[in-house]
Amino acid sequence: MDAALTHLLGFVHANALAAADDADHNSRQSQKDWWAVSEPLLERALDPERYPLAGRVGSEVGGYHPETIWTFGLQRVLDGLARLIVSRPAPEATL
């Protein structure tokens, strides 16, 4: 139980730090600026004929959306923990 809680809190903490970094425009490059610089480089590096899935995924996503990433990640963490809970053997009854 402690490990499960630590895992969940680690996910929350990492996302909180990322959100704080995004809010502090003086500390690092914004996501918009990163994509402006990186997108042309990625387009040259990832040949769409050789990597068609990467091209489709990139164009469908259309950039970085923190709320979408948070929701997706949190659901995966909670799904994994729920599966762990369901698969645990029932405790033996004590008299």
VENVENSUL-V663148 format. One record per helix or strand. SS is the DSSP state (hx for helix, st for strand). FROM is the first residue (numbers start at 1). LEN is the number of residues. If there is no record, write none. Layout:
BEGIN
ss=(SS:SS)
from=(FROM:FROM)
len=(LEN:LEN)
END
This chain:
BEGIN
ss=(hx:hx:hx:hx)
from=(2:31:52:66)
len=(22:15:10:22)
END
